[in-house]
Amino acid sequence: MTTTAGKTVIVPLAVFVCLASLAGLWAARAAEEAAAVPVNPFEGRADVVPEGRSLFNQYCSHCHGPNAIQGERPRDLRRLNIRHGQQQAPRVFYETANRGRPDKGMPTWNGILTDDKLWRIFTFLETVQTPP
């Protein structure tokens, strides 16, 4: 704290308070994002894979290829882990399936496919990921 002509100037304290507030907001945002990453309830369950494959072929194969075998890299869902990392692939899949990609011609599946069906599809896709 410094004084200038009888007035108290608390600039360093104000800067500290602003920086602390920003750090708190950043930490809260990071916590929200971490909490927002959806969890696949079927992760690692081999018994779900055949149904997931069937659902994939019913709803997704017309663009992404039968059994997810598709030659165009932008639509090749066997590359989810390579593109987004194993930790973020579930979030990217879930958000994209629910919101669609209208600019790319992908419809939204929200309200059409239940979360249960989406996660079964994702469980199948986990079994066909291209290794890095």
CNS distance restraints for C-alpha pairs under 8 A (distance, minus, plus):
assign (resid   1 and name CA) (resid   8 and name CA) 7.08 0.50 0.50
assign (resid   1 and name CA) (resid   9 and name CA) 5.98 0.50 0.50
assign (resid   1 and name CA) (resid  10 and name CA) 5.03 0.50 0.50
assign (resid   1 and name CA) (resid  11 and name CA) 7.33 0.50 0.50
assign (resid   1 and name CA) (resid  12 and name CA) 7.06 0.50 0.50
assign (resid   1 and name CA) (resid  13 and name CA) 7.60 0.50 0.50
assign (resid   2 and name CA) (resid   8 and name CA) 6.12 0.50 0.50
assign (resid   2 and name CA) (resid   9 and name CA) 5.38 0.50 0.50
assign (resid   2 and name CA) (resid  10 and name CA) 6.78 0.50 0.50
assign (resid   3 and name CA) (resid   7 and name CA) 5.43 0.50 0.50
assign (resid   3 and name CA) (resid   8 and name CA) 4.62 0.50 0.50
assign (resid   3 and name CA) (resid   9 and name CA) 5.72 0.50 0.50
assign (resid   4 and name CA) (resid   8 and name CA) 6.63 0.50 0.50
assign (resid   4 and name CA) (resid   9 and name CA) 7.14 0.50 0.50
assign (resid  10 and name CA) (resid  14 and name CA) 6.25 0.50 0.50
assign (resid  11 and name CA) (resid  15 and name CA) 6.10 0.50 0.50
assign (resid  12 and name CA) (resid  16 and name CA) 6.17 0.50 0.50
assign (resid  13 and name CA) (resid  17 and name CA) 6.19 0.50 0.50
assign (resid  14 and name CA) (resid  18 and name CA) 6.18 0.50 0.50
assign (resid  15 and name CA) (resid  19 and name CA) 6.13 0.50 0.50
assign (resid  16 and name CA) (resid  20 and name CA) 6.02 0.50 0.50
assign (resid  17 and name CA) (resid  21 and name CA) 6.08 0.50 0.50
assign (resid  18 and name CA) (resid  22 and name CA) 6.23 0.50 0.50
assign (resid  19 and name CA) (resid  23 and name CA) 6.13 0.50 0.50
assign (resid  20 and name CA) (resid  24 and name CA) 6.15 0.50 0.50
assign (resid  21 and name CA) (resid  25 and name CA) 6.22 0.50 0.50
assign (resid  22 and name CA) (resid  26 and name CA) 6.09 0.50 0.50
assign (resid  23 and name CA) (resid  27 and name CA) 6.11 0.50 0.50
assign (resid  24 and name CA) (resid  28 and name CA) 6.13 0.50 0.50
assign (resid  25 and name CA) (resid  29 and name CA) 6.10 0.50 0.50
assign (resid  26 and name CA) (resid  30 and name CA) 6.13 0.50 0.50
assign (resid  27 and name CA) (resid  31 and name CA) 6.16 0.50 0.50
assign (resid  28 and name CA) (resid  32 and name CA) 6.22 0.50 0.50
assign (resid  29 and name CA) (resid  33 and name CA) 6.22 0.50 0.50
assign (resid  30 and name CA) (resid  34 and name CA) 6.14 0.50 0.50
assign (resid  31 and name CA) (resid  35 and name CA) 6.09 0.50 0.50
assign (resid  32 and name CA) (resid  36 and name CA) 6.00 0.50 0.50
assign (resid  33 and name CA) (resid  37 and name CA) 6.60 0.50 0.50
assign (resid  37 and name CA) (resid  88 and name CA) 7.61 0.50 0.50
assign (resid  37 and name CA) (resid  90 and name CA) 7.60 0.50 0.50
assign (resid  37 and name CA) (resid  91 and name CA) 5.43 0.50 0.50
assign (resid  38 and name CA) (resid  90 and name CA) 6.71 0.50 0.50
assign (resid  38 and name CA) (resid  91 and name CA) 5.75 0.50 0.50
assign (resid  38 and name CA) (resid  94 and name CA) 7.51 0.50 0.50
assign (resid  39 and name CA) (resid  90 and name CA) 7.18 0.50 0.50
assign (resid  40 and name CA) (resid  90 and name CA) 7.11 0.50 0.50
assign (resid  40 and name CA) (resid 119 and name CA) 5.91 0.50 0.50
assign (resid  40 and name CA) (resid 122 and name CA) 7.94 0.50 0.50
assign (resid  40 and name CA) (resid 123 and name CA) 7.67 0.50 0.50
assign (resid  41 and name CA) (resid 119 and name CA) 7.17 0.50 0.50
assign (resid  42 and name CA) (resid  48 and name CA) 7.11 0.50 0.50
assign (resid  42 and name CA) (resid 119 and name CA) 6.81 0.50 0.50
assign (resid  42 and name CA) (resid 120 and name CA) 6.86 0.50 0.50
assign (resid  42 and name CA) (resid 123 and name CA) 6.44 0.50 0.50
assign (resid  43 and name CA) (resid 123 and name CA) 6.18 0.50 0.50
assign (resid  44 and name CA) (resid 123 and name CA) 7.44 0.50 0.50
assign (resid  45 and name CA) (resid  49 and name CA) 7.26 0.50 0.50
assign (resid  45 and name CA) (resid 123 and name CA) 7.59 0.50 0.50
assign (resid  48 and name CA) (resid  52 and name CA) 6.12 0.50 0.50
assign (resid  48 and name CA) (resid 120 and name CA) 6.20 0.50 0.50
assign (resid  48 and name CA) (resid 123 and name CA) 7.04 0.50 0.50
assign (resid  48 and name CA) (resid 124 and name CA) 7.45 0.50 0.50
assign (resid  49 and name CA) (resid  53 and name CA) 6.01 0.50 0.50
assign (resid  49 and name CA) (resid 120 and name CA) 6.90 0.50 0.50
assign (resid  49 and name CA) (resid 121 and name CA) 7.72 0.50 0.50
assign (resid  49 and name CA) (resid 123 and name CA) 6.07 0.50 0.50
assign (resid  49 and name CA) (resid 124 and name CA) 4.63 0.50 0.50
assign (resid  49 and name CA) (resid 127 and name CA) 7.81 0.50 0.50
assign (resid  50 and name CA) (resid  54 and name CA) 6.22 0.50 0.50
assign (resid  50 and name CA) (resid 124 and name CA) 7.25 0.50 0.50
assign (resid  51 and name CA) (resid  55 and name CA) 6.13 0.50 0.50
assign (resid  51 and name CA) (resid 120 and name CA) 6.91 0.50 0.50
assign (resid  51 and name CA) (resid 121 and name CA) 7.79 0.50 0.50
assign (resid  52 and name CA) (resid  56 and name CA) 5.98 0.50 0.50
assign (resid  52 and name CA) (resid 117 and name CA) 7.37 0.50 0.50
assign (resid  52 and name CA) (resid 119 and name CA) 7.93 0.50 0.50
assign (resid  52 and name CA) (resid 120 and name CA) 4.45 0.50 0.50
assign (resid  52 and name CA) (resid 121 and name CA) 4.12 0.50 0.50
assign (resid  52 and name CA) (resid 122 and name CA) 7.14 0.50 0.50
assign (resid  52 and name CA) (resid 123 and name CA) 6.52 0.50 0.50
assign (resid  52 and name CA) (resid 124 and name CA) 5.01 0.50 0.50
assign (resid  53 and name CA) (resid  57 and name CA) 6.12 0.50 0.50
assign (resid  53 and name CA) (resid  67 and name CA) 6.42 0.50 0.50
assign (resid  53 and name CA) (resid 121 and name CA) 6.37 0.50 0.50
assign (resid  53 and name CA) (resid 124 and name CA) 5.53 0.50 0.50
assign (resid  53 and name CA) (resid 125 and name CA) 7.87 0.50 0.50
assign (resid  54 and name CA) (resid  58 and name CA) 6.16 0.50 0.50
assign (resid  55 and name CA) (resid  59 and name CA) 6.05 0.50 0.50
assign (resid  55 and name CA) (resid  60 and name CA) 7.79 0.50 0.50
assign (resid  55 and name CA) (resid 117 and name CA) 7.32 0.50 0.50
assign (resid  55 and name CA) (resid 120 and name CA) 7.81 0.50 0.50
assign (resid  55 and name CA) (resid 121 and name CA) 6.25 0.50 0.50
assign (resid  56 and name CA) (resid  60 and name CA) 5.03 0.50 0.50
assign (resid  56 and name CA) (resid  61 and name CA) 6.24 0.50 0.50
assign (resid  56 and name CA) (resid  67 and name CA) 7.16 0.50 0.50
assign (resid  56 and name CA) (resid  68 and name CA) 7.75 0.50 0.50
assign (resid  56 and name CA) (resid 121 and name CA) 5.60 0.50 0.50
assign (resid  56 and name CA) (resid 124 and name CA) 8.00 0.50 0.50
assign (resid  57 and name CA) (resid  61 and name CA) 4.72 0.50 0.50
assign (resid  57 and name CA) (resid  62 and name CA) 7.74 0.50 0.50
assign (resid  57 and name CA) (resid  65 and name CA) 7.81 0.50 0.50
assign (resid  57 and name CA) (resid  66 and name CA) 5.68 0.50 0.50
assign (resid  57 and name CA) (resid  67 and name CA) 6.24 0.50 0.50
assign (resid  57 and name CA) (resid  68 and name CA) 7.95 0.50 0.50
assign (resid  60 and name CA) (resid  64 and name CA) 5.84 0.50 0.50
assign (resid  60 and name CA) (resid  65 and name CA) 7.43 0.50 0.50
assign (resid  61 and name CA) (resid  65 and name CA) 4.25 0.50 0.50
assign (resid  61 and name CA) (resid  66 and name CA) 4.80 0.50 0.50
assign (resid  61 and name CA) (resid  67 and name CA) 6.98 0.50 0.50
assign (resid  61 and name CA) (resid  68 and name CA) 6.60 0.50 0.50
assign (resid  62 and name CA) (resid  66 and name CA) 7.47 0.50 0.50
assign (resid  63 and name CA) (resid  75 and name CA) 7.33 0.50 0.50
assign (resid  64 and name CA) (resid  68 and name CA) 5.61 0.50 0.50
assign (resid  64 and name CA) (resid  69 and name CA) 7.02 0.50 0.50
assign (resid  64 and name CA) (resid  70 and name CA) 5.65 0.50 0.50
assign (resid  64 and name CA) (resid  75 and name CA) 5.71 0.50 0.50
assign (resid  64 and name CA) (resid  76 and name CA) 6.25 0.50 0.50
assign (resid  64 and name CA) (resid  77 and name CA) 6.96 0.50 0.50
assign (resid  65 and name CA) (resid  69 and name CA) 5.04 0.50 0.50
assign (resid  65 and name CA) (resid  70 and name CA) 4.71 0.50 0.50
assign (resid  66 and name CA) (resid  70 and name CA) 7.52 0.50 0.50
assign (resid  68 and name CA) (resid  76 and name CA) 6.91 0.50 0.50
assign (resid  68 and name CA) (resid  77 and name CA) 6.27 0.50 0.50
assign (resid  68 and name CA) (resid  78 and name CA) 6.61 0.50 0.50
assign (resid  68 and name CA) (resid 125 and name CA) 7.50 0.50 0.50
assign (resid  68 and name CA) (resid 128 and name CA) 7.68 0.50 0.50
assign (resid  69 and name CA) (resid  76 and name CA) 7.07 0.50 0.50
assign (resid  69 and name CA) (resid  78 and name CA) 7.56 0.50 0.50
assign (resid  70 and name CA) (resid  75 and name CA) 7.01 0.50 0.50
assign (resid  70 and name CA) (resid  76 and name CA) 5.42 0.50 0.50
assign (resid  71 and name CA) (resid  75 and name CA) 7.95 0.50 0.50
assign (resid  71 and name CA) (resid  76 and name CA) 6.71 0.50 0.50
assign (resid  72 and name CA) (resid  76 and name CA) 6.03 0.50 0.50
assign (resid  73 and name CA) (resid  79 and name CA) 7.98 0.50 0.50
assign (resid  76 and name CA) (resid  80 and name CA) 7.99 0.50 0.50
assign (resid  77 and name CA) (resid 125 and name CA) 7.17 0.50 0.50
assign (resid  77 and name CA) (resid 129 and name CA) 7.65 0.50 0.50
assign (resid  78 and name CA) (resid 125 and name CA) 6.73 0.50 0.50
assign (resid  78 and name CA) (resid 128 and name CA) 5.67 0.50 0.50
assign (resid  78 and name CA) (resid 129 and name CA) 4.34 0.50 0.50
assign (resid  78 and name CA) (resid 130 and name CA) 5.49 0.50 0.50
assign (resid  79 and name CA) (resid  83 and name CA) 6.05 0.50 0.50
assign (resid  79 and name CA) (resid 129 and name CA) 5.89 0.50 0.50
assign (resid  79 and name CA) (resid 130 and name CA) 5.71 0.50 0.50
assign (resid  80 and name CA) (resid  84 and name CA) 5.84 0.50 0.50
assign (resid  80 and name CA) (resid  85 and name CA) 7.18 0.50 0.50
assign (resid  80 and name CA) (resid  86 and name CA) 7.79 0.50 0.50
assign (resid  80 and name CA) (resid  89 and name CA) 5.72 0.50 0.50
assign (resid  80 and name CA) (resid 129 and name CA) 6.99 0.50 0.50
assign (resid  81 and name CA) (resid  85 and name CA) 4.44 0.50 0.50
assign (resid  81 and name CA) (resid  86 and name CA) 4.78 0.50 0.50
assign (resid  81 and name CA) (resid  88 and name CA) 7.91 0.50 0.50
assign (resid  81 and name CA) (resid  89 and name CA) 5.76 0.50 0.50
assign (resid  81 and name CA) (resid 129 and name CA) 6.76 0.50 0.50
assign (resid  81 and name CA) (resid 130 and name CA) 7.74 0.50 0.50
assign (resid  82 and name CA) (resid  86 and name CA) 7.71 0.50 0.50
assign (resid  82 and name CA) (resid 130 and name CA) 7.44 0.50 0.50
assign (resid  82 and name CA) (resid 131 and name CA) 7.58 0.50 0.50
assign (resid  82 and name CA) (resid 132 and name CA) 6.07 0.50 0.50
assign (resid  84 and name CA) (resid  88 and name CA) 5.64 0.50 0.50
assign (resid  84 and name CA) (resid  89 and name CA) 5.36 0.50 0.50
assign (resid  84 and name CA) (resid  92 and name CA) 7.49 0.50 0.50
assign (resid  85 and name CA) (resid  89 and name CA) 5.88 0.50 0.50
assign (resid  86 and name CA) (resid  90 and name CA) 7.68 0.50 0.50
assign (resid  88 and name CA) (resid  92 and name CA) 6.20 0.50 0.50
assign (resid  89 and name CA) (resid  93 and name CA) 5.98 0.50 0.50
assign (resid  90 and name CA) (resid  94 and name CA) 6.01 0.50 0.50
assign (resid  90 and name CA) (resid 122 and name CA) 7.50 0.50 0.50
assign (resid  91 and name CA) (resid  95 and name CA) 5.96 0.50 0.50
assign (resid  92 and name CA) (resid  96 and name CA) 5.88 0.50 0.50
assign (resid  93 and name CA) (resid  97 and name CA) 5.97 0.50 0.50
assign (resid  93 and name CA) (resid 122 and name CA) 7.49 0.50 0.50
assign (resid  94 and name CA) (resid  98 and name CA) 6.12 0.50 0.50
assign (resid  94 and name CA) (resid 118 and name CA) 7.35 0.50 0.50
assign (resid  95 and name CA) (resid  99 and name CA) 5.85 0.50 0.50
assign (resid  95 and name CA) (resid 100 and name CA) 7.79 0.50 0.50
assign (resid  96 and name CA) (resid 100 and name CA) 5.08 0.50 0.50
assign (resid  96 and name CA) (resid 101 and name CA) 6.68 0.50 0.50
assign (resid  96 and name CA) (resid 108 and name CA) 7.73 0.50 0.50
assign (resid  97 and name CA) (resid 107 and name CA) 7.96 0.50 0.50
assign (resid  97 and name CA) (resid 108 and name CA) 5.98 0.50 0.50
assign (resid  97 and name CA) (resid 109 and name CA) 5.58 0.50 0.50
assign (resid  97 and name CA) (resid 110 and name CA) 7.12 0.50 0.50
assign (resid  97 and name CA) (resid 118 and name CA) 7.73 0.50 0.50
assign (resid  98 and name CA) (resid 108 and name CA) 5.36 0.50 0.50
assign (resid  98 and name CA) (resid 109 and name CA) 5.17 0.50 0.50
assign (resid  98 and name CA) (resid 110 and name CA) 4.48 0.50 0.50
assign (resid  99 and name CA) (resid 107 and name CA) 7.79 0.50 0.50
assign (resid  99 and name CA) (resid 108 and name CA) 4.97 0.50 0.50
assign (resid  99 and name CA) (resid 109 and name CA) 7.18 0.50 0.50
assign (resid  99 and name CA) (resid 110 and name CA) 6.83 0.50 0.50
assign (resid 100 and name CA) (resid 106 and name CA) 5.30 0.50 0.50
assign (resid 100 and name CA) (resid 107 and name CA) 4.82 0.50 0.50
assign (resid 100 and name CA) (resid 108 and name CA) 3.84 0.50 0.50
assign (resid 100 and name CA) (resid 109 and name CA) 6.81 0.50 0.50
assign (resid 101 and name CA) (resid 105 and name CA) 6.18 0.50 0.50
assign (resid 101 and name CA) (resid 106 and name CA) 4.69 0.50 0.50
assign (resid 101 and name CA) (resid 107 and name CA) 6.38 0.50 0.50
assign (resid 101 and name CA) (resid 108 and name CA) 7.20 0.50 0.50
assign (resid 102 and name CA) (resid 106 and name CA) 5.29 0.50 0.50
assign (resid 102 and name CA) (resid 107 and name CA) 6.08 0.50 0.50
assign (resid 102 and name CA) (resid 108 and name CA) 7.83 0.50 0.50
assign (resid 109 and name CA) (resid 113 and name CA) 5.58 0.50 0.50
assign (resid 110 and name CA) (resid 114 and name CA) 7.40 0.50 0.50
assign (resid 113 and name CA) (resid 117 and name CA) 5.98 0.50 0.50
assign (resid 113 and name CA) (resid 118 and name CA) 6.41 0.50 0.50
assign (resid 114 and name CA) (resid 118 and name CA) 6.30 0.50 0.50
assign (resid 115 and name CA) (resid 119 and name CA) 6.07 0.50 0.50
assign (resid 116 and name CA) (resid 120 and name CA) 6.27 0.50 0.50
assign (resid 117 and name CA) (resid 121 and name CA) 6.23 0.50 0.50
assign (resid 118 and name CA) (resid 122 and name CA) 6.21 0.50 0.50
assign (resid 119 and name CA) (resid 123 and name CA) 5.98 0.50 0.50
assign (resid 120 and name CA) (resid 124 and name CA) 6.42 0.50 0.50
assign (resid 121 and name CA) (resid 125 and name CA) 6.30 0.50 0.50
assign (resid 122 and name CA) (resid 126 and name CA) 6.16 0.50 0.50
assign (resid 123 and name CA) (resid 127 and name CA) 6.94 0.50 0.50
assign (resid 124 and name CA) (resid 128 and name CA) 7.10 0.50 0.50
assign (resid 125 and name CA) (resid 129 and name CA) 6.53 0.50 0.50
